[in-house]
Amino acid sequence: MHAPSQFNFFSCDWGTSSFRLRFVWKGRVLEEYRDETGCKLIFEQNSPANRPAAFEAQLRRALAKLTRARGPLPLVISGMASSTIGWLELPYTRLPLTLDGSNLRLERVDWSAPSTISSTQLVSGAASENDMMRGEETEAIGLMQLVSSQPPNLLLILPGTHSKHLTIQHEKVTAIRTYMTGELYEVLARHSVLRASVGLSAELSLPAFSEGVECVRTNGLPASLFQTRTRQVLQGHSPENNAAFLSGLVIGAELLALAQTEGALPIFLGGSGAVRPLYAQAANVLELPLAHIFSDAEMQQAVPRAHQLILSRMPQ
């Protein structure tokens, strides 16, 4: 992949429950503002007629926090802002999705009053015949721009609430598979019979996590879940220990099919710094080789890098 031309611009990653705005100067993130004003919050707190103004107001508040940006600059927004709960709903780009961003669906959004933004481009998601994503397509484009050498065919895993497995063939995303791993964990830990046996904690025991991965490999997920309960009642494991065990079960179940596939594609692993090591540990337990694990720095650069590429392809 070739580095795109450098621009000064604003890069916004607007999720369901999170908001992040960056000022990018000569290819580097110079300032960043983030909060929890996700698209869902704005959607639920405002009527349809008021939502465009509410989205615009959130951007104005965030822009005011970035004190080092000067002059009218372009803004690129990806994530859920182009969804049914976003600023403006855009149809999905159909796969295959080229990793140079050339066939992404974009739409210009006009503001109601002058601002420090010269133009605003909203990025749509991507979809196959039976799966879809919003935000991850931009992250994937940026991540692949950061890899100097890569095999022609690979699998990119982007863990999250709805974990995405993206098949990449000759610099195109050709397939999407979504695993509701993060949401499944939350539902089981907070709303199932297991909730009394699970104590949500910021730190997870790796031995207990690995035990969960081993358990799901041996017994499968349905027969393993209740072990979270019996480990506490019959064996005296703490709720915090059980949280790690349950996490191992659901992440292990996600990766298990890959570990059992002959001739599998090389795997590139992304995700946040909190969850990426757990996926790497689960892959290790399952003897599933990982061709590349993205660093925290690479993950931070992914979306701004993709937005920079998008701007480089637009008429100047």
Steps between C-alpha positions, in 0.01 A plus 500: 500500500618854425471785748234751399569869464506686829224744595405705800148389592261380770435128542187386685421145609139510624378177654176383658614601848821695441629808320857575400627803306863549397689787343748349252794718399740380229404138559526516879222521758576827674194521727215274598166542676278214608186450704202264526261699284435215262245497220255299707487767773430780250242286320311419820507851647385690191203494266564428129469869420757598764759228442702672224546805723595278795768321300632833377502641855704206627759559229516873579558422870776254413667731248517771766714264711763467226689824550796436267297471177504809281298602194212325324589132468322195357332246727450129435254303717468122510315258724136503602443862392391361162256248651130510586593654838750742349515844343407380151427142398705379202463171314776245552784460255471150358793262515759462368637810671830623362758586764601819322160643593407562137154341516393618845166678499543863614260788539561865575308640796431872513493692828220738591742785571866584428760309699872418500421212264555553127319179401355197680509155346295219654624145436255213464550142619546186292286192454493159338183310415463383862722714726594863554717747689528873566831641617702180472534545122684829558715346772591212269602737220724693738658192655587348166661829398734460797625153401799526268494134400197273508389173341256529209228324701446538874242516778476821704339461843363815663375404849224700661141488617426353159831348394571510126694245297587655163628290213746703293601381155734700278440826686123464510266406785300216348310359800377601846412274790367653822529335841293654782771404747516817707124539522455130580742537791310800635162327472627184672689687772222747581168340410529121512513247784878546491480860624525394867824316423673770296663812638590746226854622551747710305769236542454140391685194625683355199510146645120505549454652156714227344302237690186637338656475154603138569153418630323631191743315275418173676127539560371773267329817619149379604643224722766729648300804609350349816851414618524868590237434765629165623855635533371739766252273678697175498861615472498834679634717218447871551262703282800689359668171408179386336481819295832406343381144445181620327702737283718207398191302406349757265827615340617141470172407329551781248849382407436126524371458145812673365724267699323198351521619137763341278696739280367805684592850386775690683338689787556867576367607841379848591280625783542719805788464742264348757368213288777436246726315749209272593445402137874441464497279812197304375671448165809374682296250705326378184835477317369746245792692347469877458689654210484856636375667817440872461648724768318765703671767289384339177143470627503869594620596151256280306192722466689830442716323242191376315341846514819648361488251212136591433588870479795427272263344248264797491530787247702782650 
